[in-house]
Amino acid sequence: MARRRYQRGHVFLRGKRGQRVWVGRYLEGVTTTGKRINKSVVLGEEKDFSGKKMALRALEPYLKKVNDINYRPATTGDVRGVRENLEGYGAANG
């Protein structure tokens, strides 16, 4: 699966009235098992930003690494996990 060229991320408000915070989410990479790694970051309180666009701007430093042209997602997992997946694949197909 090809990596997307650019991510903008997603921001939303979480919490109760008076205690709301802006949260940003973005996709960091894919593990060896094929699962996506979704990152979530608390950007600040609602009163710190004038709106959604300002919260998106606060998310940009987190996306800078992911949007870099030379970015390669770090694979998580160990050899044992890969071996178990391959053994399971062989048992299911043959």
PyMOL commands that set and color helices and strands:
alter all, ss='L'
color gray80, all
select helices_A, chain A and resi 46-48+52-67+79-93
alter helices_A, ss='H'
color red, helices_A
select strands_A, chain A and resi 10-14+21-30+36-45
alter strands_A, ss='S'
color yellow, strands_A
deselect
rebuild
show_as cartoon
